[in-house]
Amino acid sequence: MLKLRKRSSRTHTFHMTAQIIDGKALAAEVRAEVAQRTATLKASGITPGLAVILVGDNPASQVYVRNKVKACTDCGMHSVLEQYDASMSEEDLLARVQSLNADPSIHGILVQLPLPAHINAQKVIEAISPAKDVDGFHVASAGALMTGLPGFLPCTPYGCMKMLEHINYPLKGKHAVVIGRSNIVGKPMAMMLLAQDATVTICHSRTPDLKAHTLQADVIVAAVGRRNLVTADMVKPGAAVLDVGMNRNDAGKLCGDVDFEGVKEVAGYITPVPGGVGPMTIAMLLANTLQAATNR
C-alpha cells in the first residue's frame, strides 16, 4: 500500500470555511511515488503494463481512457489502448480479455464501462483474471474486500480513503454516511470505512428523510449522480464531505452531488468538483497496476 505524508488534523471552529482537500495535488504525490517505484521495478526487468479496452464511441469514455493511458505512460508504465466498434460481439470481447489474461507483459486489464447494451458487463468483468483486476470490480476482489483479505480496491473509494488518510482524519468510532449503493463506489466505500472502525450508514434513492441521517454524520460520501443532493442544512458543522458526483450545472459546468458553495461554510473538510475525487481515481488505478506487477 502507498504511504503518503499526512497533514496534521485540525481542530475546527464553526465559523471557519472548510479546508478544501485538493485531489489534484494529492494525486500528483501518488503519481510521483508510483513513478519512482515503477522505475525501481523496471530496473529489475519488470515494466508494469496496463491494457485498456474501449468498445463503442461514448465521448465521455473516450476522454477517460485517454487520461488513463496518458497517466500510465507519464509514470513510465507500458500502456495499450484497444478501441473497438460498438458492434463488437460479446464473444469477441471475451476472447480478447482471455488473450490479455495470458499476456505476461500485461499486469492490469481495464474494460471501460458502460459497454454497449448487447454485451453483459458483469460477464466481461468476471472474465478478467482476478490477478489483473486493477479496477477492483471482479467478484473475487469484492469478496476479498468483504472478508478483509488482500485484493484490489475499487479506485474511486480507494482514492476517498487516501484523502481521509491525507488529512489525518481519525475514522475510529466516527459515523460515516455513504449516499449511493453501487458496486463501483457505494458498497466498497462502506466496507473500507467499516474496516477503519467507522460506524457506517448506507443511504440511497429509497431512503426516506436523507437529512436525518446526514445530520448525524462525521463523514459524508455523496455518490449518486444528482447535483445539489447535499445542501448546507444537511451537514453537521465540522463534518468531512467527499463528493464523488459528476454532473453538469445549467451553464454546462462540471459539478458534484454537493452544493459546494453552501456546504463549504458548514463542513470541516470538503472535496471540490472538478479537482477532488476524480484525479484520485486515476492515481489509484496506477497504484493498483503497480501492485499487480509487483505481485507477479
Secondary structure, 3 states (H helix, E strand, C coil): CCCCCCCCCCCCCCCCCCEECCHHHHHHHHHHHHHHHHHHHHHCCCCCEEEEEEECCCHHHHHHHHHHHHHHHHCCCEEEEEEECCCCCHHHHHHHHHHHHCCCCCCEEEECCCCCCCCCHHHHHHHCCHHHCCCCCCHHHHHHHHHCCCCCCCHHHHHHHHHHHHCCCCCCCCEEEEECCCCCCHHHHHHHHHHCCCEEEEECCCCCCHHHHHCCCCEEEECCCCCCCECHHHCCCCCEEEECCCEECCCCCEECCECHHHHCCCCCEECCCCCCHHHHHHHHHHHHHHHHHHHC
